[in-house]
Amino acid sequence: MSNRALLEVIALDAEDAVAARSGGADRLELVADMAADGLTPARQTFARVRAAVDIPVRVMLRLTDGFSAGGPEDVDALVRAAEGLRAEGADEFVFGFLDDHGHPDLVTVERLVAVLGGSRWTFHRAIDRAADRDALRKQLADVPGLDTYLTAGSPEGVDDGLPALLAEAARRGEPGYEAALLVGGGLRLAHVPELRAAGVRAFHIGGASRPAGWSRPVSPEAVAEWREALDA
C-alpha cells in the first residue's frame, strides 16, 4: 500500500474542482451552502463536477444545518436526494446523523445506505458531537460502505482534538476502528507532522484551500502547499 497521504478538498462547483485537482487534491467533498456548514448540492452541480475532473467525488447528503436528520418528511427528502445523485452517477457520499441523545441515528443511516447501492461513504463530523465516540464507532462497525470518519477529534477543532485523534489512530484495525481517519476541521499545516507520524493518512481542508475566503474559489497554490507538506 502506498504511504502517500490522501488530500480531500471541499468543492462547491466545477471551478473549485478543477483548481483543487490541479493543486494536487486526491478527492473532493462536494457541498453547497458553506454558511450552513455544507449541504447537499444540486444534481446538476455534481454532473458538471464529474465532467470536469477525473478524481473521486464524495457528495454531501445533508439538507439542514446541524447533526439531526430532522423528521420523517426530512428523511424522505434526503433519500430522494440520494437517489437523484445516484441516478446522476454519484458513487461516493458523506453523511452522518445523531439522535437527540447524541447517539448515531441508525434508522436514517440505514435508509440512506439502502439506496446507495454499495457506495463507499464517510461519516462526517457528527462524530465530534457524539455522546460517546467509541460507542458510535462500534454501533456503525458493520454498516455497509462506511470506510472513513471525518473528524477533528473535538467539536472545537483539531487544536483541541489532537489527543483524541492520536489515540484513535493508535487503535486502527480494532473493531470499530477499521475505517480510515480523515482529519479535518480547523486543521493547520503545523498539525501535519505529528499526525503523519502517528499513522494518519488522510487529510481534509476547506477554508485552508481558500485564503481569500469562501466567496472566492479554491486556490490551486494553497492546495499545492498542502500537497507538498503531506508528501514531505
MARBA-3410 file (N, C-alpha, C, O; in Angstrom, 1 decimal):
232
0.8,-1.2,0.0,0.0,0.0,0.0,0.9,1.2,0.0,1.8,1.3,0.8 ~ 0.6,2.2,-0.9,1.3,3.5,-0.9,1.2,4.2,0.4,0.2,4.2,1.1 ~ 2.3,4.9,0.8,2.3,5.7,2.0,1.8,7.1,1.7,1.7,7.9,2.6 ~ 1.5,7.4,0.5,1.1,8.7,0.1,-0.2,9.1,0.9,-1.2,8.3,0.9 ~ -0.2,10.2,1.5,-1.4,10.7,2.2,-2.5,11.2,1.2,-2.2,11.8,0.2
-3.7,10.9,1.6,-4.9,11.4,0.8,-5.2,12.8,1.2,-5.3,13.1,2.4 ~ -5.4,13.7,0.2,-5.8,15.1,0.4,-7.2,15.3,-0.2,-7.3,15.2,-1.4 ~ -8.2,15.5,0.7,-9.5,15.8,0.2,-9.8,17.3,0.4,-9.5,17.9,1.4 ~ -10.4,17.9,-0.6,-10.6,19.3,-0.6,-12.1,19.6,-0.8,-12.7,19.0,-1.7 ~ -12.7,20.5,-0.1,-14.1,20.9,-0.3,-14.2,21.7,-1.6,-13.5,22.6,-1.8
-15.2,21.3,-2.4,-15.5,22.0,-3.6,-17.0,22.4,-3.6,-17.8,21.6,-3.1 ~ -17.3,23.5,-4.2,-18.7,24.0,-4.3,-19.2,23.9,-5.7,-20.4,23.9,-6.0 ~ -18.2,23.8,-6.7,-18.6,23.8,-8.1,-17.5,23.3,-9.0,-16.4,22.9,-8.4 ~ -17.7,23.3,-10.3,-16.7,22.7,-11.2,-15.4,23.5,-11.2,-14.3,23.0,-11.3 ~ -15.5,24.8,-11.0,-14.3,25.7,-11.0,-13.4,25.3,-9.8,-12.2,25.1,-9.9
-14.0,25.1,-8.6,-13.3,24.6,-7.5,-12.6,23.3,-7.7,-11.5,23.0,-7.4 ~ -13.4,22.4,-8.4,-12.9,21.0,-8.6,-11.7,21.0,-9.5,-10.7,20.3,-9.1 ~ -11.7,21.8,-10.5,-10.5,21.9,-11.4,-9.3,22.5,-10.7,-8.2,22.0,-10.8 ~ -9.5,23.5,-9.9,-8.5,24.1,-9.1,-7.9,23.2,-8.1,-6.6,23.1,-8.0 ~ -8.7,22.5,-7.4,-8.3,21.5,-6.4,-7.5,20.4,-7.0,-6.4,20.0,-6.5
-8.0,19.9,-8.1,-7.3,18.8,-8.8,-5.9,19.3,-9.3,-4.9,18.5,-9.2 ~ -5.8,20.5,-9.9,-4.6,21.0,-10.4,-3.6,21.2,-9.3,-2.3,21.1,-9.5 ~ -4.1,21.5,-8.1,-3.2,21.7,-6.9,-2.7,20.4,-6.3,-1.8,20.4,-5.5 ~ -3.3,19.3,-6.6,-2.8,18.0,-6.1,-3.8,17.3,-5.2,-3.5,16.3,-4.5 ~ -5.1,17.7,-5.2,-6.1,17.0,-4.4,-6.3,15.6,-5.0,-6.3,15.4,-6.2
-6.5,14.7,-4.1,-6.8,13.3,-4.5,-8.3,13.0,-4.6,-8.7,12.1,-5.3 ~ -9.1,13.8,-3.8,-10.5,13.6,-3.7,-11.2,14.9,-3.4,-10.6,15.8,-2.8 ~ -12.5,15.0,-3.8,-13.3,16.2,-3.5,-14.4,15.8,-2.5,-15.0,14.7,-2.6 ~ -14.8,16.7,-1.7,-16.1,16.7,-0.9,-16.9,17.8,-1.5,-16.6,18.9,-1.4 ~ -18.0,17.4,-2.2,-18.8,18.3,-2.9,-20.0,18.7,-2.1,-20.8,17.8,-1.6
-20.1,20.0,-1.8,-21.2,20.5,-0.9,-21.8,21.8,-1.5,-21.3,22.3,-2.5 ~ -22.9,22.2,-0.9,-23.5,23.5,-1.2,-23.6,24.3,0.1,-23.6,23.6,1.2 ~ -23.6,25.6,0.1,-24.0,26.4,1.2,-23.1,26.2,2.4,-23.5,25.6,3.4 ~ -21.9,26.7,2.4,-21.0,26.6,3.5,-21.4,27.4,4.7,-20.9,27.2,5.8 ~ -22.3,28.4,4.5,-22.9,29.1,5.6,-23.6,28.2,6.6,-23.7,28.5,7.8
-24.1,27.1,6.0,-24.8,26.1,6.9,-23.8,24.9,7.1,-24.3,23.8,7.4 ~ -22.5,25.1,6.9,-21.5,24.1,7.1,-21.6,22.9,6.1,-21.1,21.8,6.4 ~ -22.2,23.2,4.9,-22.1,22.2,3.9,-23.3,21.3,3.7,-23.6,20.5,4.6 ~ -24.1,21.6,2.7,-25.4,20.8,2.4,-25.3,20.1,1.1,-24.3,20.2,0.4 ~ -26.3,19.3,0.8,-26.4,18.6,-0.4,-26.4,19.5,-1.7,-27.3,20.4,-1.7
-25.5,19.3,-2.6,-25.5,20.1,-3.8,-26.6,19.6,-4.8,-27.1,18.5,-4.6 ~ -26.8,20.4,-5.8,-27.8,20.0,-6.8,-27.2,18.9,-7.7,-26.0,18.8,-7.9 ~ -28.1,18.1,-8.3,-27.6,17.1,-9.2,-26.8,17.7,-10.4,-25.8,17.1,-10.8 ~ -27.3,18.8,-10.9,-26.6,19.5,-12.0,-25.2,19.9,-11.6,-24.3,19.8,-12.5 ~ -25.0,20.3,-10.4,-23.6,20.7,-9.9,-22.8,19.5,-9.9,-21.6,19.5,-10.4
-23.3,18.4,-9.4,-22.5,17.1,-9.4,-22.1,16.7,-10.9,-21.0,16.4,-11.1 ~ -23.1,16.8,-11.8,-22.8,16.4,-13.2,-21.7,17.3,-13.8,-20.9,16.7,-14.5 ~ -21.7,18.6,-13.5,-20.7,19.5,-14.0,-19.3,19.1,-13.4,-18.3,19.1,-14.1 ~ -19.3,18.9,-12.1,-18.0,18.5,-11.5,-17.5,17.2,-12.0,-16.3,17.1,-12.3 ~ -18.4,16.2,-12.1,-18.0,14.9,-12.7,-17.4,15.0,-14.1,-16.5,14.3,-14.4
-18.0,15.9,-14.9,-17.5,16.1,-16.2,-16.1,16.8,-16.3,-15.4,16.7,-17.2 ~ -15.9,17.6,-15.2,-14.7,18.5,-15.2,-13.4,17.8,-14.7,-12.3,18.2,-15.1 ~ -13.6,16.8,-13.8,-12.4,16.2,-13.2,-12.6,14.7,-13.1,-13.7,14.1,-13.2 ~ -11.4,14.0,-13.0,-11.5,12.5,-13.0,-11.2,11.9,-11.6,-11.1,10.7,-11.5 ~ -11.0,12.8,-10.6,-10.7,12.2,-9.3,-12.0,11.9,-8.5,-13.1,12.4,-8.9
-12.0,11.1,-7.5,-13.2,10.7,-6.8,-13.9,12.0,-6.2,-13.2,12.9,-5.8 ~ -15.2,11.9,-6.1,-16.0,13.0,-5.6,-17.0,12.4,-4.6,-17.8,11.5,-4.9 ~ -16.9,12.8,-3.3,-17.8,12.4,-2.3,-18.8,13.5,-2.1,-18.5,14.6,-1.8 ~ -20.1,13.1,-2.2,-21.2,14.1,-2.2,-21.9,14.2,-0.9,-22.2,13.1,-0.3 ~ -22.0,15.4,-0.4,-22.7,15.5,0.9,-24.2,15.2,0.9,-24.9,15.7,-0.1
-24.7,14.5,1.8,-26.1,14.2,2.0,-26.5,14.8,3.3,-26.3,14.3,4.4 ~ -27.1,16.0,3.3,-27.4,16.8,4.5,-28.2,18.0,4.0,-27.8,18.8,3.2 ~ -29.5,18.1,4.5,-30.4,19.1,4.0,-30.5,20.3,4.9,-31.1,21.3,4.5 ~ -30.1,20.2,6.2,-30.2,21.3,7.1,-29.0,21.4,8.0,-28.3,20.4,8.2 ~ -28.7,22.5,8.5,-27.6,22.8,9.4,-27.7,21.9,10.6,-28.9,21.7,11.1
-26.7,21.5,11.2,-26.7,20.7,12.4,-26.6,19.2,12.1,-26.3,18.8,11.0 ~ -26.7,18.4,13.1,-26.4,17.0,13.0,-27.6,16.1,13.2,-27.5,14.8,13.4 ~ -28.8,16.7,13.1,-30.1,15.9,13.1,-30.6,15.8,11.7,-30.5,16.7,10.9 ~ -31.1,14.6,11.4,-31.7,14.4,10.0,-33.1,15.0,9.9,-33.6,15.1,8.8 ~ -33.7,15.4,11.1,-35.0,16.0,11.1,-36.1,15.0,11.2,-35.8,13.8,11.6
-37.3,15.3,10.8,-38.5,14.5,10.9,-38.6,13.5,9.7,-37.7,13.5,8.9 ~ -39.6,12.7,9.7,-39.8,11.7,8.6,-39.8,12.3,7.2,-39.3,11.8,6.3 ~ -40.5,13.5,7.1,-40.5,14.2,5.8,-39.1,14.6,5.4,-38.7,14.5,4.2 ~ -38.3,15.1,6.3,-36.9,15.5,6.0,-36.1,14.3,5.6,-35.3,14.4,4.6 ~ -36.3,13.1,6.2,-35.5,11.9,5.9,-36.0,11.5,4.5,-35.1,11.0,3.7
-37.3,11.5,4.2,-37.7,11.1,2.9,-37.1,12.0,1.8,-36.7,11.5,0.8 ~ -37.0,13.3,2.1,-36.4,14.2,1.1,-34.9,13.9,0.9,-34.4,14.0,-0.2 ~ -34.2,13.5,2.0,-32.8,13.2,1.9,-32.6,11.9,1.1,-31.7,11.8,0.3 ~ -33.5,10.9,1.3,-33.4,9.7,0.5,-33.7,10.0,-1.0,-33.0,9.4,-1.9 ~ -34.6,10.9,-1.3,-34.9,11.3,-2.7,-33.7,11.9,-3.3,-33.3,11.7,-4.4
-33.0,12.8,-2.5,-31.8,13.5,-3.0,-30.7,12.5,-3.3,-30.0,12.6,-4.3 ~ -30.6,11.5,-2.4,-29.6,10.5,-2.6,-29.9,9.7,-3.9,-28.9,9.4,-4.7 ~ -31.1,9.3,-4.1,-31.5,8.6,-5.3,-31.2,9.4,-6.5,-30.7,8.8,-7.5 ~ -31.5,10.7,-6.5,-31.2,11.5,-7.6,-29.7,11.6,-8.0,-29.4,11.6,-9.1 ~ -28.9,11.7,-6.9,-27.5,11.8,-7.2,-26.9,10.5,-7.7,-26.0,10.5,-8.5
-27.4,9.4,-7.1,-27.0,8.1,-7.6,-27.4,7.9,-9.1,-26.6,7.4,-9.9 ~ -28.6,8.4,-9.5,-29.0,8.3,-10.9,-28.1,9.2,-11.8,-27.9,8.9,-13.0 ~ -27.5,10.2,-11.2,-26.6,11.1,-11.9,-25.2,10.5,-12.0,-24.4,11.1,-12.7 ~ -25.0,9.4,-11.3,-23.7,8.8,-11.4,-22.8,8.9,-10.1,-21.7,8.4,-10.1 ~ -23.3,9.6,-9.1,-22.5,9.7,-7.9,-22.4,8.3,-7.2,-23.3,7.6,-7.1
-21.2,8.0,-6.8,-20.9,6.7,-6.2,-20.1,6.8,-4.9,-19.7,5.7,-4.4 ~ -19.9,8.0,-4.3,-19.3,8.1,-3.0,-20.0,9.3,-2.3,-20.4,10.2,-3.0 ~ -20.2,9.1,-1.0,-21.0,10.1,-0.3,-20.4,10.4,1.1,-19.5,9.8,1.6 ~ -21.0,11.5,1.7,-20.6,11.9,3.0,-21.9,12.2,3.8,-22.8,13.0,3.3 ~ -22.1,11.6,4.9,-23.3,11.9,5.8,-23.0,11.4,7.2,-22.0,10.7,7.4
-23.9,11.7,8.1,-23.8,11.3,9.5,-24.8,12.0,10.3,-24.8,13.3,10.3 ~ -25.6,11.3,11.1,-26.6,12.0,11.9,-26.7,11.4,13.3,-26.4,10.2,13.5 ~ -27.1,12.3,14.2,-27.2,11.9,15.6,-28.7,12.1,16.0,-29.4,12.9,15.5 ~ -29.1,11.3,17.0,-30.4,11.5,17.6,-30.3,12.5,18.7,-29.2,13.1,18.9 ~ -31.4,12.8,19.4,-31.4,13.8,20.4,-30.5,13.5,21.6,-30.3,14.4,22.4
-30.1,12.3,21.7,-29.2,11.9,22.9,-27.8,11.8,22.5,-26.9,11.4,23.3 ~ -27.4,12.2,21.2,-26.1,12.2,20.8,-25.6,10.8,20.3,-24.4,10.6,20.2 ~ -26.5,9.9,20.1,-26.2,8.5,19.6,-26.4,8.6,18.1,-27.1,9.4,17.6 ~ -25.8,7.6,17.4,-25.9,7.6,15.9,-27.4,7.3,15.5,-28.0,6.5,16.1 ~ -27.9,8.1,14.6,-29.3,7.9,14.1,-29.2,6.7,13.1,-29.1,6.9,11.9
-29.3,5.5,13.6,-29.1,4.3,12.8,-30.2,4.2,11.7,-30.0,3.6,10.7 ~ -31.4,4.6,12.1,-32.6,4.4,11.2,-32.3,5.2,9.9,-32.5,4.7,8.8 ~ -31.9,6.5,10.0,-31.6,7.3,8.9,-30.4,6.8,8.1,-30.4,6.8,6.9 ~ -29.4,6.4,8.8,-28.2,5.9,8.2,-28.5,4.7,7.3,-28.1,4.6,6.2 ~ -29.3,3.8,7.9,-29.7,2.6,7.2,-30.6,2.8,6.0,-30.5,2.1,5.0
-31.5,3.8,6.1,-32.3,4.2,5.0,-31.5,4.7,3.8,-31.7,4.4,2.7 ~ -30.5,5.5,4.1,-29.6,6.0,3.1,-28.8,4.9,2.5,-28.7,4.8,1.2 ~ -28.2,4.1,3.3,-27.3,3.0,2.8,-28.1,2.1,1.9,-27.6,1.6,0.9 ~ -29.4,1.9,2.2,-30.2,1.0,1.4,-30.4,1.5,-0.1,-30.6,0.7,-1.0 ~ -30.3,2.9,-0.3,-30.5,3.4,-1.7,-29.1,3.7,-2.3,-29.1,4.2,-3.5
-28.0,3.5,-1.6,-26.7,3.9,-2.2,-26.0,2.8,-3.0,-24.9,3.0,-3.5 ~ -26.6,1.6,-3.0,-26.1,0.6,-3.9,-24.7,0.2,-3.7,-24.0,-0.1,-4.6 ~ -24.3,0.1,-2.4,-22.9,-0.3,-2.1,-21.9,0.8,-2.2,-20.7,0.5,-2.0 ~ -22.3,2.0,-2.4,-21.4,3.1,-2.5,-20.6,3.3,-1.2,-21.1,3.0,-0.1 ~ -19.3,3.7,-1.3,-18.5,4.0,-0.1,-18.9,5.4,0.4,-19.3,6.3,-0.3
-18.8,5.5,1.7,-19.2,6.8,2.3,-18.4,7.1,3.6,-17.8,6.2,4.2 ~ -18.4,8.4,3.9,-17.7,9.0,5.1,-18.8,9.4,6.1,-19.8,10.0,5.7 ~ -18.6,9.0,7.3,-19.4,9.5,8.4,-18.7,10.8,8.9,-17.6,10.8,9.3 ~ -19.4,11.9,8.7,-18.7,13.2,8.9,-18.7,13.6,10.3,-18.9,12.8,11.2 ~ -18.4,14.9,10.5,-18.1,15.4,11.9,-19.2,15.3,12.9,-19.0,15.8,14.0
-20.3,14.7,12.6,-21.2,14.4,13.7,-20.6,13.6,14.8,-21.0,13.6,15.9 ~ -19.5,12.8,14.4,-18.8,12.0,15.5,-18.3,12.9,16.5,-18.1,12.5,17.7 ~ -17.9,14.1,16.2,-17.3,15.1,17.1,-18.3,15.6,18.1,-18.0,16.2,19.1 ~ -19.6,15.4,17.8,-20.7,15.8,18.8,-21.4,14.6,19.5,-22.3,14.8,20.2 ~ -20.8,13.4,19.2,-21.5,12.2,19.7,-21.3,12.2,21.3,-20.3,12.6,21.8
-22.3,11.5,21.9,-22.2,11.3,23.4,-21.0,10.4,23.7,-20.4,10.6,24.8 ~ -20.7,9.5,22.8,-19.6,8.5,23.1,-19.0,8.1,21.8,-19.6,7.3,21.0 ~ -17.9,8.6,21.4,-17.2,8.4,20.1,-17.0,6.9,19.9,-17.2,6.3,18.9 ~ -16.5,6.2,21.0,-16.1,4.8,20.9,-17.4,4.0,20.6,-17.4,3.1,19.8 ~ -18.5,4.3,21.4,-19.7,3.5,21.2,-20.3,3.7,19.8,-20.8,2.8,19.2
-20.2,5.0,19.3,-20.7,5.3,17.9,-20.0,4.4,16.9,-20.6,3.8,16.1 ~ -18.7,4.3,17.0,-17.9,3.5,16.1,-18.3,2.1,16.1,-18.4,1.4,15.1 ~ -18.5,1.6,17.3,-18.9,0.1,17.5,-20.2,-0.1,16.9,-20.5,-1.1,16.3 ~ -21.2,0.9,17.1,-22.5,0.7,16.5,-22.5,0.7,15.0,-23.4,0.1,14.4 ~ -21.6,1.5,14.4,-21.6,1.6,13.0,-20.6,0.6,12.3,-20.5,0.6,11.1
-20.0,-0.2,13.1,-18.9,-1.0,12.6,-19.3,-1.9,11.4,-18.5,-2.1,10.5 ~ -20.5,-2.4,11.4,-20.9,-3.3,10.3,-21.8,-2.7,9.3,-22.4,-3.4,8.4 ~ -21.9,-1.4,9.2,-22.8,-0.7,8.2,-22.1,-0.8,6.9,-20.9,-0.3,6.8 ~ -22.8,-1.3,5.8,-22.1,-1.4,4.5,-21.6,0.0,4.0,-22.3,1.0,4.1 ~ -20.4,-0.1,3.4,-19.9,1.1,2.7,-19.1,2.1,3.5,-18.4,2.9,3.0
-19.3,2.1,4.8,-18.6,3.1,5.7,-17.2,2.8,5.7,-16.7,1.8,6.3 ~ -16.3,3.6,5.1,-14.9,3.4,5.1,-14.1,4.5,5.7,-12.8,4.4,5.7 ~ -14.7,5.6,6.1,-14.0,6.8,6.6,-14.8,7.5,7.7,-16.0,7.6,7.6 ~ -14.0,8.1,8.6,-14.6,9.1,9.6,-13.9,10.4,9.4,-12.7,10.5,9.5 ~ -14.7,11.4,9.1,-14.1,12.8,9.0,-14.3,13.4,10.4,-15.4,13.5,10.9
-13.2,13.7,11.0,-13.2,14.2,12.4,-12.1,15.1,12.8,-11.0,15.0,12.2 ~ -12.4,16.0,13.7,-11.3,16.9,14.2,-10.9,16.4,15.6,-10.0,17.0,16.2 ~ -11.6,15.4,16.1,-11.3,14.9,17.4,-12.1,15.6,18.5,-12.1,15.2,19.7 ~ -12.7,16.8,18.2,-13.4,17.6,19.1,-14.3,18.6,18.3,-14.0,18.9,17.2 ~ -15.4,19.0,18.9,-16.3,20.0,18.3,-15.5,21.3,18.1,-15.9,22.1,17.2
-14.5,21.6,18.9,-13.8,22.8,18.8,-12.7,22.8,17.7,-12.2,23.9,17.4 ~ -12.4,21.7,17.1,-11.4,21.7,16.1,-10.2,20.8,16.4,-10.1,20.3,17.6 ~ -9.2,20.7,15.5,-8.1,19.9,15.7,-7.2,20.3,16.8,-6.6,19.5,17.5 ~ -7.0,21.6,17.0,-6.2,22.1,18.1,-6.6,21.4,19.4,-5.8,20.9,20.2 ~ -7.9,21.3,19.7,-8.5,20.8,20.9,-8.5,19.2,20.8,-8.4,18.5,21.8
-8.7,18.7,19.6,-9.0,17.3,19.4,-7.8,16.4,19.1,-7.9,15.2,19.0 ~ -6.6,17.0,19.1,-5.4,16.3,18.7,-5.2,15.0,19.6,-4.9,14.0,19.1 ~ -5.3,15.1,20.9,-5.1,13.9,21.7,-6.1,12.8,21.4,-5.7,11.6,21.3 ~ -7.3,13.1,21.1,-8.3,12.1,20.7,-7.9,11.5,19.3,-8.0,10.3,19.1 ~ -7.5,12.3,18.4,-7.1,11.8,17.1,-5.9,10.9,17.2,-5.9,9.8,16.5
-4.9,11.2,18.0,-3.7,10.4,18.1,-4.1,9.1,18.8,-3.6,8.0,18.4 ~ -5.0,9.1,19.8,-5.4,7.9,20.4,-6.2,7.0,19.5,-6.0,5.8,19.5 ~ -7.1,7.6,18.6,-7.8,6.8,17.7,-6.9,6.2,16.6,-7.1,5.1,16.1 ~ -5.9,7.0,16.2,-5.0,6.5,15.1,-4.3,5.3,15.7,-4.0,4.3,14.9 ~ -4.0,5.2,17.0,-3.2,4.1,17.6,-4.1,2.9,17.6,-3.6,1.8,17.8
-5.4,3.0,17.5,-6.3,1.9,17.6,-6.7,1.3,16.2,-7.6,0.4,16.1 ~ -6.1,1.8,15.2,-6.5,1.4,13.8,-6.5,-0.1,13.7,-5.5,-0.7,14.0 ~ -7.6,-0.6,13.1,-7.7,-2.1,12.9,-8.5,-2.8,14.0,-8.9,-3.9,13.8 ~ -8.7,-2.1,15.2,-9.5,-2.7,16.2,-11.0,-2.7,15.7,-11.3,-1.9,14.8 ~ -11.9,-3.5,16.3,-13.3,-3.4,16.0,-13.8,-2.0,16.2,-13.7,-1.4,17.2
-14.4,-1.5,15.1,-14.9,-0.1,15.1,-13.9,0.9,14.6,-14.2,2.1,14.4 ~ -12.7,0.5,14.5,-11.6,1.4,14.1,-10.9,1.0,12.7,-9.8,1.4,12.4 ~ -11.7,0.2,12.0,-11.1,-0.2,10.7,-11.2,0.9,9.7,-10.3,1.0,8.8 ~ -12.2,1.8,9.8,-12.4,2.8,8.8,-11.2,3.8,8.9,-10.6,4.0,9.9 ~ -10.9,4.5,7.8,-9.8,5.5,7.7,-10.2,6.7,8.6,-11.4,7.1,8.7
-9.2,7.3,9.2,-9.3,8.5,9.9,-9.0,9.7,9.0,-7.8,9.8,8.6 ~ -10.0,10.4,8.6,-9.8,11.6,7.7,-9.9,12.8,8.6,-10.9,13.2,9.2 ~ -8.7,13.5,8.8,-8.7,14.6,9.8,-9.0,15.9,9.1,-8.4,16.3,8.1 ~ -10.0,16.6,9.7,-10.4,17.9,9.2,-11.2,18.7,10.2,-11.9,18.1,11.0 ~ -11.2,20.0,10.0,-11.9,20.9,11.0,-11.0,21.7,11.8,-10.5,21.3,12.9
-10.6,22.9,11.3,-9.5,23.6,11.9,-8.2,23.0,11.8,-7.3,23.3,12.6 ~ -8.0,22.2,10.8,-6.7,21.6,10.5,-5.7,22.6,10.0,-6.0,23.4,9.1 ~ -4.5,22.6,10.6,-3.4,23.5,10.1,-2.2,22.7,9.7,-2.0,21.6,10.1 ~ -1.4,23.4,8.8,-0.2,22.7,8.4,0.7,22.3,9.5,1.4,21.3,9.4 ~ 0.7,23.0,10.6,1.5,22.7,11.8,1.1,21.4,12.4,1.9,20.8,13.1
-0.1,20.9,12.2,-0.6,19.7,12.8,-0.1,18.4,12.0,0.0,17.3,12.5 ~ 0.3,18.7,10.8,0.6,17.5,9.8,1.7,16.6,10.3,1.5,15.4,10.3 ~ 2.9,17.1,10.7,3.9,16.2,11.1,3.6,15.2,12.2,3.9,14.0,12.1 ~ 2.9,15.7,13.2,2.6,14.8,14.3,1.5,13.8,13.9,1.6,12.6,14.3 ~ 0.5,14.2,13.1,-0.5,13.3,12.7,0.1,12.3,11.7,-0.3,11.1,11.8
1.0,12.7,10.8,1.6,11.7,9.9,2.4,10.7,10.7,2.4,9.5,10.4 ~ 3.2,11.2,11.7,4.0,10.3,12.5,3.2,9.3,13.2,3.6,8.2,13.5 ~ 1.9,9.7,13.5,1.0,8.7,14.2,0.3,7.8,13.3,-0.4,6.9,13.7 ~ 0.6,7.9,12.0,0.0,7.0,11.0,-1.2,7.5,10.3,-1.9,6.7,9.6 ~ -1.7,8.8,10.6,-2.8,9.3,9.9,-2.5,9.5,8.4,-1.4,10.1,8.1
-3.3,9.0,7.5,-3.0,9.0,6.1,-4.1,9.8,5.3,-4.1,9.6,4.0 ~ -5.0,10.5,5.9,-6.0,11.2,5.1,-6.3,12.6,5.8,-6.5,12.6,7.0 ~ -6.3,13.6,5.0,-6.5,15.0,5.5,-7.5,15.7,4.6,-7.6,15.5,3.4 ~ -8.3,16.6,5.3,-9.4,17.3,4.7,-9.3,18.8,4.9,-9.2,19.2,6.1 ~ -9.4,19.6,3.9,-9.3,21.0,4.0,-10.5,21.7,3.3,-10.9,21.3,2.2
-10.9,22.8,3.9,-11.9,23.6,3.3,-11.4,25.0,3.2,-10.9,25.5,2.2 ~ -11.5,25.8,4.3,-11.1,27.2,4.3,-9.6,27.3,4.0,-9.2,28.3,3.4 ~ -8.8,26.3,4.4,-7.4,26.4,4.1,-7.0,26.4,2.7,-5.9,26.8,2.3 ~ -8.0,25.9,1.8,-7.7,26.0,0.4,-8.2,27.3,-0.3,-8.1,27.4,-1.5 ~ -8.7,28.2,0.6,-9.3,29.4,0.1,-8.8,30.6,0.9,-9.5,31.1,1.7
-7.6,31.0,0.7,-7.0,32.1,1.5,-7.8,33.4,1.4,-7.8,34.2,2.4 ~ -8.6,33.6,0.3,-9.3,34.8,0.1,-10.8,34.7,0.7,-11.6,35.6,0.6 ~ -11.1,33.5,1.3,-12.4,33.3,1.9,-13.3,32.5,1.0,-13.1,32.2,-0.1 ~ -14.5,32.2,1.6,-15.4,31.3,1.0,-16.1,31.9,-0.2,-16.7,31.2,-1.0 ~ -16.1,33.2,-0.4,-16.7,33.9,-1.5,-15.8,33.8,-2.8,-16.2,34.1,-3.9
-14.6,33.3,-2.6,-13.6,33.1,-3.7,-13.4,31.6,-3.9,-13.6,30.8,-3.1 ~ -13.0,31.3,-5.2,-12.8,29.9,-5.5,-11.5,29.3,-4.8,-10.7,30.0,-4.2 ~ -11.4,28.0,-4.9,-10.3,27.2,-4.4,-9.0,27.8,-5.0,-9.0,28.1,-6.2 ~ -7.9,27.9,-4.3,-6.6,28.4,-4.8,-5.8,27.1,-5.1,-5.4,26.4,-4.2 ~ -5.4,26.9,-6.3,-4.5,25.8,-6.6,-3.2,25.8,-5.9,-2.6,24.8,-5.5
-2.7,27.1,-5.7,-1.4,27.3,-4.9,-1.6,26.8,-3.5,-0.6,26.2,-2.9 ~ -2.7,27.2,-2.9,-2.9,26.8,-1.5,-3.0,25.3,-1.4,-2.4,24.7,-0.4 ~ -3.7,24.6,-2.3,-3.8,23.2,-2.3,-2.4,22.5,-2.5,-2.1,21.5,-1.9 ~ -1.6,23.1,-3.4,-0.3,22.6,-3.7,0.6,22.7,-2.5,1.4,21.8,-2.2 ~ 0.4,23.7,-1.6,1.2,23.8,-0.4,0.9,22.7,0.5,1.8,22.1,1.2
-0.4,22.3,0.6,-0.8,21.1,1.4,-0.2,19.9,0.8,0.3,19.0,1.6 ~ -0.3,19.7,-0.5,0.2,18.5,-1.1,1.7,18.3,-0.8,2.1,17.2,-0.5 ~ 2.4,19.4,-0.9,3.8,19.4,-0.6,4.1,19.0,0.8,5.0,18.2,1.1 ~ 3.3,19.5,1.8,3.5,19.2,3.2,3.2,17.8,3.5,3.9,17.1,4.3 ~ 2.1,17.2,2.9,1.8,15.8,3.1,2.8,14.9,2.5,2.9,13.8,3.0
3.4,15.3,1.4,4.4,14.4,0.7,5.8,14.5,1.3,6.7,13.7,1.0 ~ 6.0,15.5,2.2,7.3,15.7,2.8,7.8,14.5,3.6,8.9,14.5,4.1
END
